[in-house]
Amino acid sequence: MPAMQGGSRLKVTARHWHDLAERRLAYYIDLCRGGCWVHYCSQEQFALCMLDVIKAAKIFRDLAGRFWSLQPTRDDDLRPAA
């Protein structure tokens, strides 16, 4: 299998970081709903962390969106090179 082109590699990387940011956001939303965070930090600290998580998710969503809009998505592009 040939090595991936630079653009494809960046697209895969952006997709992975976007997925990671979205999973982190989902985790913090679960923490917020469950109330477990009160054992670990103050309300102000949790609010600041939540804002950072939301900001990171938005940044990676926008970044990944740029790569998705540049090229049509194919399953082959999303698989890392062997």
Secondary structure, DSSP 4 states (H G I P E B T S, - for coil): -PPPPHHHHHHHHHHHHHHHHHHHHHHHHHHHHHTGGGGTS-HHHHHHHHHHHHHHHHHHHHHHHHHHHHS---HHHHSPP-
